[in-house]
Amino acid sequence: MTQSVQSRRAARKATRRISTGVPGLDDILSGGLTAERVYLVEGSPGSGKTTLGLQFLLEGLSKGESGLYITLSETADELDAVAESHGWNIDELSIFELADDDTLDPDAQQSVLHPSEIELGETSKGVMDHVELVKPVRVVFDSLSEMRLLAQNPLRYRRQILALKQFFSTRACTVLLLDDKTSQSDQHLHSIAHGVISLEQIAQDFGKERRRVNIIKMRGIKFRGGYHDYLLDTGGIRVFPRLVAVEHVGNFVPETRSTGSASLDDLLGGGLVAGTNCLIMGPSGVGKTTVTVRCMLAALERGDRAAFYLFDEGLGTFLVRSANLGMDLRPFIANGQLEMRHVDPAELSPGEFAQMVHDGVQTSGVKFVVVDSLNAYLQAMPGEKFLILQMHELLSFLNQKGVTTALILGEHGLVGALNRDVDLSYLSDTTVLMRFFESDGELRRAIAVTKSRTSSHAPTIHELLLHSKGVEIGEPLKGFEGVLTGLPTYRGETKMMVSPDDAAK
């Protein structure tokens, strides 16, 4: 028996991997599909099975591999319309149609034998004859629901699929069998196929539908399990592999860098450290974004590349407001140093956002990232689970790449006890707390650093002033008690700051 096994292994051809043609899917499969095997691609109508099949065949054509699309439910014209919508030319693909003019001819019909028995045999023979004629390297079989209806019982259906699998294996074909999951309890295909790729389309209560892919089974290769978001748009399917931080460990120097404000540097214990993240919390209007822009502007002036992901504010309003505060970002956008992305979270999946940040760091060399704000990121995707875990992986990835990250988290309320949508302070390396407080009939701002894992930060609370020259931080608010509650008592002689704009009046 041992000799038989050894001889069989010696005679077997070395396996090779082929690309699926779908960006991101090869990454999940650790290099692509094993050639000359039969795979099942299952998904509900509209999930993108046909598009994936076409991408698979077109990828083969680009490498000189002939392709055959066997369509049992669509016409060649419908298939070409799908390709045209993506800007593809499928003239070089061979297409075999089941529903041609001959099968619709009344003279070709008979009633002596059960029609399904005849049609199943004729369909299978037609497929095999066309494969023998074309001799394709890649085949897409669309769809198995027609075969299931013709077989009428599970035993005949399973035997037919096994026969097709054996036939294709002897012709050195790599085959994708498409199934629309009309029979939810049918697991025969899972056991027969070499691998199973499941596509899902999930409707949301509001916003764009979510699509995700799951590799259920793949024999002989290591793959990244679990769900991965994907986008079906003009140009085909693009998969966003789930970000796993441990796969992106990098080397960098944890250098402390200035924020561009000497007083803010003192408050932070020297500045912000590369490879760390800073969480800036406070109520709406307190100046969280302005302080963050001040830190990012210092990085841009040093020559670093930055990416700002704006969820809440309009881009035009944001740029005008920053310029009015003495921090004009438009020159850095013009020279390509700053990438401003206005994100519509109702149209964006978490996986696509993570991929966007990943590409900015890996491809564009971004060293400073801002997310404004986490509230919109979390609240605009209420149907998505485990967003906090995804944010943990994203922050770990950025830290390991030496990126300085600023996260803005809005709190609900104005003074007194404030509430927040989520507590992410345990993920942050540095936490900056900002508050409104009242003094002499005026609403003022206070800032304090409550946490720093990398430096000895100042434990004091300071007044914060925003004006046309940027950000200004005053002396410690000595003599005040209860500043962080918004309703302090005053027992000292600390003078409140005066804006240069007001002093000039």
Secondary structure, DSSP 4 states (H G I P E B T S, - for coil): -HHHHHHHHHHSPPP-EE--SSTTHHHHTTS-EESS-EEEEEE-TTSSHHHHHHHHHHHHHHTT--EEEEESSS-HHHHHHHHHHTT---TTSEEEESS-TTTT-GGG---SS-HHHHHHHHHHHHHHHHHHHH--SEEEEE-HHHHHHHH-SHHHHHHHHHHHHHHHHTTT-EEEEEE--SSTT--HHHHHSSEEEEEEEE--SSSSPEEEEEEEEETTS----SEEEEEEETTEEEEEPPP-GGGG-------EE--S-HHHHHHHTSSEETT-EEEEEEETTSSHHHHHHHHHHHHHHTT-EEEEEESSS-HHHHHHHHHHTT---HHHHHTTSEEEEE--GGG--HHHHHHHHHHHHHTT-EEEEEEE-HHHHHHT-TT-S-HHHHHHHHHHHHHHTT-EEEEEEEEE-SSSS-EES---TTT-SEEEEEEEEEETTEEEEEEEEEEESSS------EEEEEETTEEEEEEE-TTEE-GGGT--EE-S-PPPP--HHHHT-
